[in-house]
Structure formats: structure tokens, C-alpha cells
Amino acid sequence: MISIKSEREIELMRKAGKYNQLAFKEVEKHLKPGVTTKKLDKVIHDFIVRNNCVPSTLGYEGFPASVCISVNDEVVHGIPGKRVIKDGDIVSIDLVLSYKGYHADATRTYIIGKTSDEVQDLVENTKKAFYAGVSVVKEGARIRDISRAIEKYAHDHGLSVVEELVGHGIGTSMHEEPDVPNYDDNNMTKLKAGMTIAIEPMLNLGSKEIYLCDDDWTVKTMDGKPSAHYENTVLVTKGGYEILTGD
């Protein structure tokens, strides 16, 4: 069932979104060559707990960390560990926290140091694909409108769209109805004011094909080419939308 949030719930989600933004600002201070992904996870975990929030991913279906960190050809759900970030890497941080029981979910892909023009374009255009999708959000629009806008932008810029992983509703659960695909699957669900959804393009520089690693979490591109991910938690309003997790 799709949840329509009350004004009280929306305000709690705004606060969760603010803490999510601040957690990114905190971890950005540490993003540089030589840092381990485990260190970045600790920085985020400590910030979340220090601000009386809860790291939503820690223990979720057995996930062992407070944030997902995916590097280069890792699409999503990378497990923080001993891996050392290097110059030229792209690093996607998928950060979900809850405040008083309400979740905020966002992802940013960072370029560490210098990389190729095509990888820079991948990261930039993944963010722009999000904005293409969110631009059509308003009461009465359909999920399909978001999906088609993202897919068109991605394909117009030579990028492939991961189809096995999608956006979602969000609120008192990290994943709620409805699904929000990044490709047109003819989802005619109507948007209503008070809905909160996570819109999250996952775009690949090469093929759209992916596979699940032996750790049962990390998803990689089949061809080993880079992938980027950009996500925000979005409130549907009568005339448009409000991004709850910043930009």
C-alpha cells in the first residue's frame, strides 16, 4: 500500500533529510586518496549516532555496515572494508538514516582526483538524469513519466540504464511502495501529494548488464566499465516536488 504522509510525518522526514545532507558534508571532509572505505563507514556511522539518528542499512537483511560504498564498476551495495581509495576512482556513497522512525535515502557519486572525460560525463549526466526525472514530479503525474524522462536522458547521452534495481517509496520503512524504475516499464501509478519516493538513476558507461558478487551484496557491471548512482528522497506536492535530501 502506498503511504501518504501527514504534515507531522513530512516534517520528520524533512529533519531526517537534513541529517542525511549533513552526514554527506561530514564524510566529504575525508574523501581523498589513501582512505579506506571502512574509515568512511566509521565517519558516517559516528555522525549518524552522534545526532540521535539510526543507520538504516546496518543489519538490514544482514548488511554489515552503516553505508554502502561502491567503487568504479561496482553499481550498488558495496561493503566497506580494507579497500583503499585511489586517485582516479569514482566512489558512490548510498546513505540511509532514520530520525524518529522516518528514513531519508540519498546517493552521491564522487570523482577522486583526476579521471577521464567520459567518466566525468558519466557522473555528471547521472546527476542530470535524476533532475530530468524529478522535473516531471507533481500530483497527477505517473511513475512512468519519471521513468521515461530518466531513460530518455540516459540514452540521449550514450549511457545504459540498470533495470534490475529501481527507486522506491520511503517513509517508516526504507523501502515502501511504489517501485520507481529508471526505464519505461509502463507503470501507471499516479503520484499524490504527500507521497515520498526515492528517485535513483543507476547508469553505466558500457552495457546495462550486471551481476551479483559472491558476498551476496555487491553488484558490478558485467563488462567491468564504470557505473554511477545519484539519488534523493523526494516529496510529491500538488504543484511539483520538494527534495528532502538536498542536492
N, C-alpha and C positions, 0 to 999 in steps of 0.2 A: 504494500500500500504506500502511495506517495504521501509524504508528510508536508503539511502546510504549517509553517511556523507562526506562532503568535508574536506580538510585539516584544514580549518579555524574552522569548526564545531567540528572536532576531538580535536583541541587544546582547545576549550572552554569546551568540555566535560572532558578533562584531568584536567582542572582547577577546574571544579565542583567536580570531583572525589577527588582531593587533599583536598578541603574544607570538603568533606564528611569524609575523613580519619581523618582530624584534629578535626572534631566535635566528633568523637568517642574517640579520645585521651582525649578530654576535659571532656566528661561525665564519662570516666573510673576513673577519679580522685574522683568521688562522689559515685561510685558503692560500697555499703557496707551495712551491716545490719542496719536497722533503718531509711534509707532514703525512702521517698515516691516516687512513680512513677511520681507524679505531679512535685516534685522537679527536677527529672531527665529531664522531659519535658522542664522545665523552663531553665535549664542549656543549653540544646541543642538549644532551641529557641533563647536564648540570644546570643549564639555563632554564630548561622547562621546569625542573623540580624546584629550583630557587624561586620561581614565580608562581608557585602553587598550582601548576598545571600538571597534566599527566601525559607522558609519551605514549601515544596511541598504538604505535607499532610494536612496542616492547611486549613480547609474549603473545602477540596476535597470531593465532594458529601456529604458535611455536616459534615465531620470528625472534631471533636472539638479540636484537639491538633496538635502539631508540629512534633510528632513522635509517632510511635506505640510501645507499651511496653507490651509484653506478658510473663506471668509468669507460669512456671511449665506445667500444662495441657492446657494452652492457646497456640494455634498454631500460630495465627496471629491476628493483628488488635486490640490488647488490648488498651483500652483507659486509658491514665494516669489519676490518681486520688489520693485518700487518702490511697490506699493500701501501706502498709509498707513492704519493702523487708526484708526477714528474712534469717538467716544462713541456708544454705542447699537449698535455692531456685535456680532455673535456670531462667535467665532473657534474653529474646530475644528483642533486640532493632532494629527496622526496620526504617532506617533513610534515607529520601529522601530530597534533596535540589536542588535548581536550581541556576545557575550562568549565568547571562545574557541570560536567557531563555532556558538554557540547563540543563537537570536533571541528577543527579547521585544518584543511589539507592544501598544501601548495608544493610545487616543484620548481626549482631553478637549475638551469644548466650553465656552468661556469667554464670559461676558457682560461686555462692556467698558462700564463706566459704567452708564447707565440705559437700559432698554428697556421695551417694553410688557409687560403681564401675560401675554398669550398667548405671547409669545416666551419669557418666563421659564418658563412652564409647559412649553413645548416642550423646553427644555434640561433642566429638572428631570425631566420624565417620560421623556425618552430614557435618562437615567441609571437611572431606576427600572425601565424596561423591561429593561435589562441584568440588573438584580438579580432581576427576575421570571424571566428565562431561566436564570440561573445557579443559582437556588434549586432547580431540579429535577435538577441535575447530580449523578450518582453512578454507580458501576459498575452496569451492568444497565439503566440508563435508555437512551433512544434520542435521537438527534439531533432527531427530530420533537417530542419533549417540550419541548426548548429552544425550537424554532421556534414551536410553538403558544403557549407561555407569553408569548413576546415579542409575537407578533402580537395575542393577546387583550388584553394590557395596552395596547398602542398603540391599538387600535381602541376599547377602553373609554374612552380619554382623547381621542378625536377626532383621532388622528394617523394618517397614512398611512405604509405601510411600503415602502421602496425594495426592489424584488425583483431587480433586475439585479446587485446587489452583495451579497456574503454573507461571513460569517465563514469560518474555515478552521482546519485543523490547522497546527501550527507546531513548529519544532524546529531541526534543522540547516539547514532551508530556511525562508524567510519564509512560504511558502505550501505546505502539505502537505495530504494527505487527512486527514479528510473535509471537504467543504463543510459550513458551519453556517448555513443560511438563517435569516432573521428572519421568515419566513412559513411556513405549513404546506405543504410540498411532498411530504409522505408519506415522508420519509427515515427509514427504519427501522434505520439503522446503530446498533449497540449501543455504548455507552460502556464502556471498560475502564479499570481503574486503571492509571495510567502514561501515559495519553493526555494530550496538551497541545493545547488548542484556543484560538483567539481568537474570542470572542463579541463581536459589534459591531453593535448596533442602529443603523440609519440611518433616522431618522424625519423626515417632512416635515409642516409646518404645513398645507399645502394638498394638492394632488394628489400621487400617488406617481410621476407621470411625470417622467422625467429626460432629459437629452441630453448628449452629449459635445461639448465646445468645440473650436474649431479648433486648439488647441495639442495635441490628441490625448491629454490627460491630465485636465484639469479637467472634472468632472461637475456640472451645475447642475440645479435644479428647472425643469421646463418652464414653470410658472406664475410663476416669479420669487419665490415665497414662501420663507421661511427653512427651513433644514434643520439638524438637529443629529445628532451622532455621539458614541457612547460605547463604549469598547472596553477589554477587559482580556485578558491571557493567563491561562488557567485550567488547572490540573492536576486531572485526574479522580482521585479516591481511592475506596477501597472504600465508604466511608460517606458520601461527599459530594464536596467540592471544596476547592481552595486557590487563591486568586487570587494570582498571582505578581507582578503589576504594581501592587498597592496599590489604593486607591480614591480 
